[in-house]
Amino acid sequence: MPGDAGDHEAPAASTARDGAAFVLSRGVVLLFAVACAAAVANVYFSQPLLVTMGHDLAMSQALVGGVVTLTQVGYGLGLFFLVPLGDLADRRRLVVTQLLVLVVALAVVAAARTAAVLLAGMAAVGLLAVVTQTLVAYAASLAPPGERGRVVGLVTSGVVVGILLARTVSGLLADLAGWRSVYLASAVLTALLALVLFRVLPRRAVTPPEPLRYGRLLRSTVTLFARERLLRLRALFGLLVFAAFSTLWSSVALPLSEAPYFLSHSAIGALGLIGVVGALAATAAGRLNDRGLSRRTTGVALALLVVSWLPLSLTRGSLVALVVGVILLDLAVQAVHVTNQTLIHALHPDAGSRLIGGYMVFYSIGSATGALAATSLYAAAGWGAVCVLGAAFSGLGFLLWVCTRRDGVTAPAAATTHLTTRD
């Protein structure tokens, strides 16, 4: 089937292990996905544990709220200051080092006996969890150009699965062995993944033509946004779809814990399992991108995102409608997210980490905006108003696609030049 006009990718740089070509097998791609899921889950483990943590360490409500805030602040700082290092350092060594330091941070959280130690540990966990985005950029750089969308789709599915299941897993582990067991178990899993990745990944990954100094590396991230209209557009898509995503997932527990359902925390957490269905189904978006259908995929996914809020608005009267809405929403968000990352990496494969890191800053802004607005609006006007908010974010995304779908910036041109050290 012919692709959309202009939906082409720049060639990927070659990689090697001890001078031999490295083959990115399906098993290695799944390993990337598992590592991404395990890393990003650390950012969300605390959410169902806040009350227990607060009681255990005699923390005030304000301090307990700081657990989530500092984790997210750490994650945002890591996106800008750590993820771009993937374009400067050996990615294999960078990934393994970040994972091992993350093990230490998780151990600090698990052993914390004071609020100050806990908060410092959570900030470090958030900062180091951005290894997730380094892994996404790494996998994209290892993939052949014709398979990059499929690879990014599978690896990004791991990210979404980790986000959706984190609360469920942490709740179950905490019920069985206490909240500290969640972080001890994660530390053990992270250490194991670091060992496996060290043995499996190629020794030498994509290397820039000339070494970049760290300060210039960070400045070039800003330069990329100033230069590439596609990057700015895709970042806006990311902000809006994750604002819609966060609008749902930050507030859906509120109506489910009230009449007529009165669901338990475990039952509400299991809703993440339903969301995984939509997230995994969206891996097909990567294959559609490989066929040159990124523009069309984006439009269909954004339309589905708008439609998903109709069944979601019926949540108080039907759990079936909620399930349908959750699947549609997660499918749509994941499809746009995969498309975004595939296209922006193709702009400058040698600057993949900077592109992904900069894009994810907008993801974080959208997530924070959706969460803050949804919880405030629910308290003031109820679930119906929350659904209107989510539909508004989704509708803005679709309107943006309609306004830009024919202007030639929904995919990178094949002739795009690469970023140099002078940028």
N, C-alpha and C positions, 0 to 999 in steps of 0.2 A: 504494500500500500504506500503511495507516495506520502511524504511528510509535509508538514507546514513549511511554507517558504521561510528561509532564513534560519530554520532550526537545525543548525549544524554545530559541531564541537571542534575546538582546537585539538591537535594531536597531543597525546599524553607523552610525558618524558619517559625514557626507558629506565628500568630498575635492574638491579643485579644483586646476586648473592655470591660473593667471592668470584665475580667476573662472569658468572653464568646467568642466563635469563631466568628470572623468577616467575613461576607460573602461579597465578592467583586461582587456586582451586576452590570448589564450592565449600570444602571443609574449612579452609582458611577464612573465607567470607563469613561463614557461620561463627567462627571463632571471634572475628571482629565484632559481629552482632552481639554475641554473648558478653564480650568485654565492655561494649558500650552500654548494654543494659545494666550490668553490675555497677559500672562507674556512676552513671546518672542516677540510679536508684538511691544512692547515698544522699542526694539533695532532698529527697522526698520522704525518707524513712521516718523523720522526726514528727511529721504532721499528726499521725494518730497517737503519738507518744507524749505530746506536750504536757498534758495534765499529770501523767505519771512522773515525768521528769521533774516537773515543778514541785510535786509533793516530796519526792525523794531528796531533792537538794534545797528544799525550803525557799523556792524562788517566788517572787511576786508575779502577778499576771503580766506586768510590763516586761519583766525579764524573760518570762517564758515566751512571749511574743518575739523577743529578740533572737531566739534560737532560729526561727525561720528567716527573719530579716537578715541576720548576719550570714547565714548560709547562702542566701540569694545574692547578697552584696559580694561575698567572696567569689561566687560563680561569675558574676558580671565582671569583676576585676580580672579574673582568670581568662575570660574570653578575649580581653584586649591585651593583657600583658604576657600570658603564657601560650595561648594557642598559636600566635604568629611565629613562635620559636620553631614550629614544624617546618618553616621555610628556611631556617638558618642552621639548625642542628640535625644530626642523624636521627631520623624519626623513630627508629627502633630503640635507640638508647634513650631518647626523650620519653617515649611511652613507658618503657620499663621503669625509668627513674621516677616519673610522676606517680606510677602505680605503687612503687615501694614507699615513697614518702606519704602517699595516701593511706597506706597500711598503718604508718606511724600515727597519722592524724586520727584515724578510726580507733586505734588503741587508746589514744588520749581521751577521746570522747567516752569510750567504754569504761575507762578507769576514773573518770572525773568525780571528784568529791566536793567540789565547790562550783558555784555558778560561773565564776570567772574562767575556770579551766574548761568547763563545758562550752561556754560561748566562744572562747578562743579556738577550741578544737573544731567546733562546727564551722567557724569562718574558714579554717584551714581545709576542712573537708570540701566546702563549696569551691574554694579556690582551685583545689587539685582535681575535683570531679570534671573539670573541663577537658581532661584527657579524652573524654568522649568525643569532642570535636576534633581533636588531633587524630583520633582513630578514623573518623569519617573522612577527613582530608587525606589521610594515609591510604585508606582503602581505595579512594577515588584515583589517587596517583598511580596505584599499582594496577588498576584495571585497564584493559585495552579500550580505546575510544569507543568502539562499537558495543561494548558491554558495560560502560560506566554507569548508565542509568540503572541497569539491573543490580549492579553491585551496591551503588548508593542506596537503592531501594531496600535491599536486604539488610544492610548495615543500619540504616536509619530506622527500620522496623525494630531493631534491637533497642534503640533509644526510646521509642514510644512504648514498647513493651515494658522496659525498665521503669518508665514514669508511671504507667498505669498500674503495674503490679507492686510497686514499692510499698504503698500503703497497706495492701493486703498482706504481703509477706511480713512486714514489720509488726502488724497487729497480731498475727498468728504467733510469731516467735515471742513477742512480748508476753502474750497470754501463757505460753508454755514455760518460759525461762526468764522473764523480766526484760526490761527495755535494754539493758546493757548487752544482752545476748545478741541483739540485732546487729550492733556494731562489731562485736567480736566475730560473729559469723561472717560479716562482710569483710572484715580484715583478713580472715583466713582465705576466703574466696578470692579476694584481690591479690593476695600474695601468690596464690596458685596460678592465677591468670598471668601475672607478671612473669613467672617462670616459664609457662607455656609459650607466651608471646616472644620471650627472649630466645627460645629455641627454634621457633617456627619462622619468625619474620626475617626478611632479608637484611644482611649486615649493612648494606649501603643503599639508601633510598634516594629519591629525587634530590639532586644537588643543584643549587642555583649557579648560573654561569660564573658569577663573581660573588665571593662571600659578602654578606651584608652585616654591618654593625647593628647592634640591637636598637639604638636610637633611630637610625635610618629605617630599620625594619618597621618600627611602630609608625613612623611618619608616613611610610609608603602605604600603610593600611588606610590612612585618611586620604592619601592621594588616589588610591583605587576608587574610593567612593566619589571623589570629585570628578574623576575621569570617566567612569563607566556608568552610563545611564541605566543599563540593564541591571547592574548590581543595586542601584538605588531603588529601581522598580521592584525587583524581587525581594528586597529587604522590606519594602512597604507591604507586599503581599504577605510576607512572613509575620510582620507585626500584627496585621489585621486577622489572619487566620488563627494565630495563637492567642490573640485577645478573645476571640470567640471560643477557642478551646478552653482557656482558663475561666471564662465566664461560666461554662458548664461545670467543670470539674472542681472549681473552688466553692461552688454553692449548692450542688445537687444533693449533698448530704442533708441540707437543712429541711427541704420539704419531705424527704424520706424518713427523717427522724420524728416527724410530727404526724398528726392525724391525717389520713386514716391508716397509715402504714406502721408507724412506730418501729421501724427496722433497727436492728442492733448495728453496732459499729462493724462487726464482722460481715453482716449481710450487705451493708452499704459498700464496704471495701471490695466485696466480691463483684460489684458492678464493673470494676476495672477489668475483670476477666472478659466481660462482654465487649468492652472497648478494644481489647486486643484483637478480636475478630475483625473489626473494621480496619485496624492498623495493619494487620498481616495481609488483608485483602488488597491493600493499597500498594503492595510491592509490585503489582502489575503496572503501576505508573512508571516505574523505572524502565520497564521493557517498552512502554509506549514512547518514552523519551528517546530510547535507542533507535526507534523507528522514525524519529523526526516529528513526533506529534505532541511536543511540549506545549505549544500554544493551545491546541484543542483540549488537551488533558487538563490544563489549568482552568479553562472556562467551564468545562463540565464539572470539575471538582468544586469550584466556587458556587456553581448553581446548586449542587447537592448540599453544600454547606448552608445555603439560605433555606433550602427546603427542609433540612433536618430540624429546624426550630419549630416547625408545625407540629410534628409528633411530640417533641420535647415539651411544648406548651401544654400538652394533655397529660403530663406526668401525674398530677394529683388525682386523675380519674382512671388511669390505666398504666400499669407497669409494662405492658406489652408495647405501648406507644413509646415509653421511655427507652426500652431496649432498642427499638427500631431507630429512634432518634440518635442514640449513642453510637450505634454502628455506622449510620450515615455520616455523622459528624466526624468521627475518628477516621473513617475512610477518606473523606474529603480533605481534612487537614493533612493527613499523611501524604496524600497524592500531591498536594501543592508543595509541601515541604520537600519531598523527594525531587520534584521537578525543579524547584528553586536551587537546591544544592548541586544538582547535576549541571544545570546551565551556568551557574556562576563559577563553578570550578573550571569549566571549559574555557572561560575567558582568559585565564592565565594559569595553566597547570603548575607552573613553577612558583606561583603565589597562592596555592590552594589553601594553605592554613590561614593566611591573612584574610582571604575571601570568606571562608567558612566562619572564622572567628568574628569578623566584622558583621556578617549577616546575622549571626546568632545573638549579637548585642540587641538587634531589633526584635528578635524572638523573645528575649528576656523582658524588654520594655513592654511588648504586647502582653506577655503572660502576667506581668505585675499589674498592668492597667486593667486587664480583664478581672483579675482576682479582687483588686481593691474596689472597683466599680460594682461588681456583682454582689459582693457581700454587703456593701453599703446600701445598694438598691433593694436587696431582699428585705433588709430590716425596715426600710422606709415604705416599700410598695408591694412586696411579695414576689412570688415566683413568676407571675405573668410579666411583670416589669423586667425581670432578669432575662426572660426569653426575648422580649422586645430588644433589649440591649444586645444580646447575642446575635439576633437577626440583623441588627443595625451594623455591627462589625462585619458580618458576613456580606451584607448587601453592599457596603462600601468596597469590599474586596472585589465583588463581581462587577460593580460599576467601574472600578479602576481598570479591570481587565477589558471591559467593553470599550473604554476610552483609549486604550493603548494597544489593542490587539492588531491593529493595522498600521501601526507607526514604525514597525521594523525593529523594535527593541525588546521583543519577547524572547529572543534567542540570540546567542553570540554569533557574530559574523565569523566566517572561517578565516578571514584575513586579519583578525585582531592581533595586534602586536603584543609581545611579552614585556612585562615590567622589568626594568633594568635597575641596577644599583643607583643610578642617578635620580630615580623618581623619589 
